[in-house]
Amino acid sequence: MLVFVTSLAAGLAAAESPPVVLAGWDRVPLYVHFGKRAGELTSTELDFLAANAPVVALEKSHGAAQHGSTEAGIAATARELRRRNPGIRVLFYLNAFINWPGYAAHRTYRDEWTLRDARGEIVRHPSGTPRPDPSQAAFREWWADVVAGAHRDAPLEGLFADALPQALSPGLARQVGAEKARAVVAGLREMLALTKSRLGPGKIIVVNGTRTTDFREILDWEGIDGVMIEHFAAFGKDAPADIKADLDTLALAAARGKFAVLKGWPGFNWLDREMMARPRSELLALARERVTFPLACFLIAAQPGSLFAYSWGYTADHGMLEPYAEFSRKLGPPTGAARWEGLSASRDFAHASVRVDLASRTAQIDWK
């Protein structure tokens, strides 16, 4: 028996407010998230982004070597992109739960804001980088001021706040105790709402993120406009039930007045040393060959406001600054909701018909 998902109209009618819509259906609505640490972006790269990416998030250390700090590097690129495309939305990156270096703002960071366990030992990310303590009001004020200051100095349209799942996972309670872990999460929630109020109307906050059914509570937090689904069909989250859960999150986000970014992968990532030893041209060819399944899944589940990202990592060398034929084709709005039968689904757009089978991990997109 065919099972039909809730229609787009009905889903939005139940929403607290319609989600932010950053790109239409003319083409695949793209989100590009990367940083370039070695050298400036070339004119070709800047032109490509300005023409193809409605939303760009610039990662930690972007341009820091050339401009002296992450803030200055992001600002320089934002100015160039806005000069080429006044409508592009460039997002500032700041990690909410890891004190990554490279920011000028860290000159005013206080050591007492660093998270410590019951023994007084600094709590660190697996890389060894210390974690801040969002349960402290002074840190929350500082963090929100850093984000607001970046927006005063550059034509930015919002923030990407990273690493929320690392605070929400059970591992934190094992490190600092359940009570302190709850205080950290409550502080993060308050910090993002505070930051949103500092940025003012029209600016957006995207957070990372949800994974299958995990961390969906973030969708109810104030101050958040969008959420990234970062590990889609990858990083051990590739069972059919996991894939379906991530696709369901796009509709859940829309029903709460938020949008979702689905981050697709080509079956490998930057942590795979054997793959990274291959020529980049070979990796790009594989990525182009394998884009159909994650893209088709996205199109099956996409809601107004949903965005699609695709690469094998987060630097300029990982495939986000390259053209994919599918992204330049006419798409047009969906003619209706997806039609599900078990783990298979189909959906029609004005200029494409899409089919996926999650069990076999196969998909087809017929462009009209």
C-alpha positions in Angstrom: 0.0 0.0 0.0 1.3 3.5 -0.9 1.9 5.8 2.0 1.9 9.5 1.2 3.9 12.0 3.3 2.2 15.1 4.6 1.8 17.7 1.9 4.0 20.7 1.9 1.0 23.0 2.4 -0.3 21.1 5.4 3.1 20.9 6.9 3.6 24.6 6.7 0.1 25.3 8.0 1.1 23.5 11.2 4.3 25.4 11.6 4.9 28.1 14.2 6.1 30.3 11.4 7.2 29.5 7.8 10.9 28.6 7.6 13.4 31.0 6.3 13.7 30.5 2.5 17.1 31.3 1.2 16.8 29.8 -2.3 14.0 28.9 -4.6 13.3 25.8 -6.7 14.8 27.1 -10.0 17.8 24.9 -9.4 19.0 22.6 -6.6 19.1 25.0 -3.6 22.7 24.9 -2.6 24.6 25.6 0.6 28.4 25.8 0.4 30.5 25.4 3.6 34.3 25.5 3.4 37.5 27.4 4.4 40.6 28.2 2.4 43.6 28.4 4.6 46.4 28.4 2.1 46.2 31.4 -0.2 43.4 33.7 -1.3 40.4 32.6 -3.2 41.0 33.1 -6.9 38.8 35.3 -9.0 37.5 32.1 -10.6 36.5 30.6 -7.3 34.9 33.8 -6.1 32.9 34.1 -9.4 31.8 30.5 -9.1 30.5 31.0 -5.6 28.8 34.3 -6.4 27.0 32.7 -9.3 26.1 29.3 -7.8 25.8 29.4 -4.0 22.9 31.3 -2.4 24.4 30.6 1.0 28.1 30.3 1.9 29.5 29.5 5.4 33.2 30.3 5.8 35.0 27.9 8.1 37.5 28.5 11.0 40.9 29.7 9.9 39.6 30.9 6.5 42.0 33.5 5.2 43.7 33.8 8.6 47.2 33.3 7.3 46.8 36.1 4.7 44.7 38.5 6.8 45.9 37.9 10.3 42.8 36.3 11.8 39.7 34.3 10.9 37.5 37.3 11.4 39.6 39.4 8.9 39.8 36.5 6.4 36.0 35.9 6.4 35.4 39.6 6.2 37.6 40.0 3.1 35.9 37.1 1.3 32.4 38.3 2.3 33.2 41.7 0.7 34.3 40.2 -2.5 31.3 37.9 -2.8 28.8 40.6 -2.0 30.5 42.9 -4.6 29.9 40.2 -7.2 26.4 39.2 -5.9 24.6 41.6 -3.5 22.0 38.9 -2.7 24.4 36.2 -1.5 24.3 35.3 2.2 27.7 34.8 3.8 27.8 33.2 7.2 30.4 33.7 9.9 31.7 30.5 11.6 32.3 30.2 15.3 32.4 27.0 17.2 30.0 26.9 20.2 31.9 24.2 22.1 35.5 24.1 20.9 38.0 27.0 21.3 39.6 26.6 17.8 42.5 29.0 17.5 43.0 31.6 14.8 40.5 34.3 16.0 41.6 37.8 17.0 38.8 37.7 19.6 40.7 35.1 21.6 43.0 37.9 22.9 40.1 38.8 25.2 39.1 35.3 26.1 39.6 34.5 29.8 41.0 31.2 31.1 38.3 31.0 33.8 35.8 30.4 31.0 37.4 27.1 30.1 35.3 24.0 31.0 36.8 21.8 33.7 35.8 18.5 35.2 35.2 17.8 38.9 39.0 17.4 39.5 39.7 20.8 38.0 41.2 19.3 34.8 40.5 21.1 31.5 37.9 19.3 29.3 39.2 19.0 25.8 38.1 18.0 22.3 39.8 14.8 21.1 42.2 17.1 19.2 43.4 18.4 22.5 41.7 21.8 22.0 40.1 23.1 25.2 36.3 23.4 25.4 34.7 26.6 26.7 32.0 26.6 29.5 28.7 28.0 28.1 27.2 27.7 31.6 29.0 30.9 32.5 27.1 34.0 31.7 30.3 36.1 31.1 31.4 33.6 28.4 28.0 33.7 26.7 28.2 37.5 26.6 31.7 37.4 25.2 30.7 34.8 22.5 27.7 36.8 21.4 29.7 39.9 21.2 32.3 38.2 19.0 29.6 37.2 16.5 28.0 40.6 16.6 31.3 42.4 16.2 32.1 40.3 13.1 28.9 41.4 11.6 29.7 45.1 12.3 32.9 44.8 10.4 31.8 42.8 7.4 28.7 42.3 5.1 27.7 39.1 6.8 24.2 37.6 6.9 24.4 35.3 9.9 26.3 32.6 11.8 27.1 28.9 11.6 27.5 27.6 15.2 29.2 24.3 15.3 29.5 21.3 17.6 26.2 21.3 19.6 25.9 17.5 19.5 29.2 17.3 21.4 27.5 19.0 24.3 24.3 17.0 24.0 25.9 13.6 23.8 26.1 11.4 26.9 29.9 11.5 26.9 29.9 15.0 28.4 28.0 13.9 31.5 30.6 11.2 32.0 33.3 13.8 32.0 31.8 16.6 34.1 28.8 15.0 35.8 25.1 15.1 34.9 24.3 18.4 36.6 27.1 20.3 35.0 26.3 18.8 31.6 22.8 20.0 31.9 24.0 23.5 32.8 26.3 23.5 29.7 23.4 22.6 27.4 21.2 25.2 29.0 23.9 27.8 28.6 24.4 26.9 24.9 20.6 27.3 24.4 20.7 30.7 26.1 23.8 31.8 24.3 22.3 31.2 20.8 19.2 33.1 21.7 21.3 35.9 23.1 23.4 36.0 19.9 20.3 36.0 17.7 19.0 39.1 19.6 22.4 40.8 19.2 22.4 40.2 15.4 19.0 41.7 15.0 16.3 41.1 12.3 17.2 39.5 9.0 20.3 37.6 10.2 20.2 33.9 10.4 21.7 31.3 12.7 22.5 27.8 11.4 23.6 25.1 13.9 25.3 21.8 13.6 23.2 19.7 14.0 21.1 16.6 14.1 22.0 12.9 13.3 19.1 10.5 12.5 16.8 10.8 15.5 19.5 12.2 17.8 19.7 15.8 18.9 16.3 16.8 17.4 15.6 18.8 20.5 17.7 21.5 18.9 14.8 22.2 16.6 12.9 23.6 19.5 15.6 26.0 20.6 15.1 29.8 20.3 17.3 31.8 18.1 18.0 29.1 15.6 16.8 29.4 12.0 18.4 26.3 10.5 20.0 23.0 11.3 22.6 21.0 9.5 22.3 17.2 9.0 26.0 16.7 8.7 26.5 12.9 8.6 23.9 12.0 6.0 24.3 8.4 4.8 27.9 8.5 6.1 30.1 8.2 9.3 28.3 5.0 10.4 24.8 6.6 9.8 24.1 4.8 6.5 21.5 2.2 7.4 18.2 2.6 5.6 16.4 3.6 8.9 19.1 6.2 9.5 18.8 7.7 6.1 15.0 7.8 6.4 15.2 9.5 9.8 17.5 12.2 8.4 15.1 12.8 5.5 12.2 13.1 8.0 14.1 15.8 9.8 13.7 18.1 6.8 9.9 18.0 7.3 10.2 18.2 11.1 12.4 21.3 10.8 9.9 23.0 8.5 7.0 22.2 10.8 8.9 24.1 13.5 9.5 27.1 11.3 13.1 26.2 10.6 15.1 25.0 7.6 17.5 22.1 7.3 20.8 21.7 5.4 21.4 18.1 4.1 25.1 17.5 3.8 25.8 14.7 1.3 29.0 12.7 0.9 30.4 10.8 -2.1 31.2 7.6 -0.1 34.5 8.9 1.2 35.7 11.9 3.3 38.9 13.8 4.1 39.7 11.5 7.0 40.3 8.6 4.7 44.0 8.7 4.2 44.1 6.1 1.5 41.5 8.0 -0.6 43.2 11.3 0.1 46.4 9.9 -1.4 44.7 9.6 -4.8 44.8 12.4 -7.4 42.3 15.1 -6.7 41.0 14.8 -10.3 40.1 11.1 -9.5 38.3 12.1 -6.3 36.3 14.8 -8.2 35.3 12.3 -10.9 34.1 9.9 -8.2 32.2 12.6 -6.4 30.4 13.6 -9.7 29.7 9.9 -10.4 28.2 9.4 -6.9 26.1 12.5 -6.4 22.9 11.0 -7.7 21.9 9.1 -4.5 22.4 11.8 -1.9 20.9 14.4 -4.2 17.9 12.3 -5.1 17.3 11.7 -1.3 17.4 15.4 -0.7 14.9 16.1 -3.5 12.5 13.4 -2.2 12.4 15.1 1.2 13.1 18.8 0.5 10.8 21.4 2.0 10.6 25.1 1.3 13.9 26.4 2.8 15.8 23.1 2.6 19.4 23.4 1.3 21.8 20.8 -0.1 25.5 20.6 0.4 27.9 18.1 -1.2 31.7 17.5 -0.8 34.1 15.2 0.8 35.3 17.7 3.4 35.4 21.3 4.4 38.4 22.9 2.7 38.6 24.5 -0.8 40.2 21.3 -2.0 37.3 19.0 -1.1 34.9 19.5 -4.0 32.6 22.3 -3.0 34.1 24.8 -5.4 33.6 22.6 -8.4 30.6 22.5 -10.9 28.3 19.5 -10.9 26.0 19.2 -13.9 23.0 18.4 -11.8 23.3 21.7 -9.9 23.0 23.8 -13.1 19.9 22.0 -14.5 16.4 23.5 -14.2 14.5 21.9 -11.4 11.3 23.9 -10.7 8.9 23.4 -7.8 7.7 20.0 -6.7 4.3 19.0 -8.1 3.5 17.4 -4.7 4.8 15.5 -1.8 6.9 12.3 -2.1 5.1 9.0 -2.5 6.5 6.3 -0.2 6.1 2.6 -0.4 8.2 1.0 2.3 11.7 2.3 1.8 11.2 3.4 -1.8 9.9 6.8 -2.8 9.3 8.9 -5.9 8.5 12.6 -6.5 8.0 14.9 -9.4 9.3 18.4 -10.0 8.5 20.7 -12.9 11.7 19.6 -14.7 12.7 16.4 -13.0 11.3 13.0 -11.8 13.1 11.4 -8.8 13.1 7.9 -7.5 15.1 6.4 -4.6 15.3 3.0 -2.9 17.0 3.3 0.5 17.4 -0.4 1.0 19.5 -0.9 -2.1 20.9 2.7 -2.0 19.9 3.3 -5.6 18.4 6.4 -7.2 17.5 7.9 -10.5 16.8 11.5 -11.5 15.2 12.0 -14.9 15.7 15.6 -16.0 13.0 17.0 -18.3 
